[in-house]
Amino acid sequence: MMLDLIARDHGAELAAQVSEQFVVGRIWQRGDHQRMKIAARYGIHNRKLIQVIGVMEQHMEEPFSPDALAESIGVT
């Protein structure tokens, strides 16, 4: 119900973002990563695409060049 109200007032994109923050399947440990897995978050299944998104997320402060991204996951 909360997500429906958020979507009505602020749009589906914000409702999806809020939903992602509240997905809880277990009690998290202090060092655990709490976001949904990349495949579920973006609805993708290509292993290489999932890998490159993971690398991009880990290097947001200093983004990799396209060539460095490709090299990091073993593609040209």
GIBEL-V127529 format. One record per backbone hydrogen bond with DSSP energy under -0.5 kcal/mol. NH is the residue of the N-H (numbers start at 1). CO is the residue of the C=O. E is the energy in kcal/mol with one decimal. If there is no record, write none. Layout:
# GIBEL-V127529
nh->(NH,NH)
co->(CO,CO)
e->(E,E)
This chain:
# GIBEL-V127529
nh->(5,6,7,8,9,10,11,11,15,16,17,18,19,20,21,22,22,23,24,28,32,34,41,42,43,44,47,50,51,52,53,54,55,56,57,58,59,59,60,63,69,70,71,72,73,73,74,74,75)
co->(1,2,3,4,5,6,6,7,11,12,13,14,15,16,17,18,19,20,22,26,29,32,37,38,39,39,45,46,47,48,49,50,51,52,53,54,55,56,57,60,65,66,67,68,69,70,70,71,70)
e->(-2.2,-2.3,-2.6,-2.4,-2.2,-3.2,-0.5,-1.8,-1.7,-2.4,-2.0,-2.6,-2.4,-2.2,-1.4,-1.0,-0.8,-0.9,-0.7,-0.6,-1.5,-0.5,-2.8,-2.5,-1.3,-1.2,-0.5,-2.4,-2.2,-2.5,-2.2,-2.0,-2.3,-2.5,-2.5,-1.8,-1.0,-0.6,-0.8,-0.5,-2.6,-2.4,-2.5,-2.3,-1.1,-0.7,-0.6,-0.9,-2.7)
